[in-house]
Amino acid sequence: MKTIIVGVGGITNGGKSTLSQSLRQQIPNSCIIAQDSYFKEESVVPEDSRGFKQYDTLDALHMDAMMSDVESWRRDPEWFLRQRGLEPTRDPLFVLIVEGFLIFNHRPLNALIDKRYFMEVPYDVCKRRRSSRVYSPPDPPGYFDGHVWPMYLKNRREMEDVEPRIVFLDGQKSKEELLAAVCKDVFQEMERLKGKQLFS
């Protein structure tokens, strides 16, 4: 049995979830673990001096629980798929898609990822998309400029210091174009692993 972990990171509203869902539909024996599912309760997320909740940090996430789920998939991907209502194929290769805005900043998780993609969009596009989304709790006035964008820039610098092997993707391109590019890359890696398995 062979496994691949694909990381889809990126800016808020950059298209991470859309790309991840599309990949899952295209790749046999694949499933998604999304970082957004591991946010801590609002009451325990600290605030800064302006009253802005500090959601854009690793401390706002149950990363221990996320890592536990990733390790569970690594131990038995077939069982993991069935637990999520997905039926494995006979293909001996399994793919986990890890999606989230800080997946490459968390060193233990980043160390497990085989292929890394990062969705980016310019400031104005990001702000416009963010303003059209409904969050719970909702963004307070000034939150994007006062917290979200500055933290994105900070987290991105730290990410690039930690991990140079990232493919940056333009989140303004069509969903079809982005999916085709990433699928081509991932399928090549899958074929490489299958070939390696045949001759090992």
C-alpha positions, 0 to 999 in steps of 0.5 A: 500500500502506498500513500500520498499527502497533498497539501492545499494551503493559501489565503482566506477565500483564495479557493482552497476548499473548491480546489480540494473538493475538486481534487477529491472527486478526480482522485481515486481513494482520496479524502480531505482533512480540512484545518477549518474543522479544528478551530477552538471555541470562540470563548478561548480564542484570545483578543488583541488590544482592539478586541480582534479575535486572534483566529489567524494563528496556530494557537486558535486551532486544535492542531493536536486533534488534526495531527491525530486524524492525519496519523489515523489515516496514515495507519489505515487509509482504507479504514479511514475512508470507510469511516467517512462513508467512502468505499475504497477501490482496488487501487493500492494507492491512497491520497489524503488532501490536507486543506487549510490556511496554516498547514505549512506553518505547522512543522510536524504536519508540513513534514508529512506532506508530499505535494504542496500548493498555495492559493494566492489572490491580491489584497483587493480580490481577497477583501472583496471575496471575504466581505461577501462571505458570512462568518460565525462569528461575523467579522467586526468592522476593520477586522480584515485590514486590522487583523486578517491581511497583516496576519496573512503576510506574517504567516506567509513569510514564516511559511516561506522560511520553513518550506521552500518547496511550495507551488504557488497558484493564482486563485484568480484563474478558472477552477478548471485550469487550476484543477488540471494543473494540480491533477497533472502534477499529482497524477505524475507522482501517483504513477511514479509511486506505482512504478516504484512499487512494481519494481521494488 
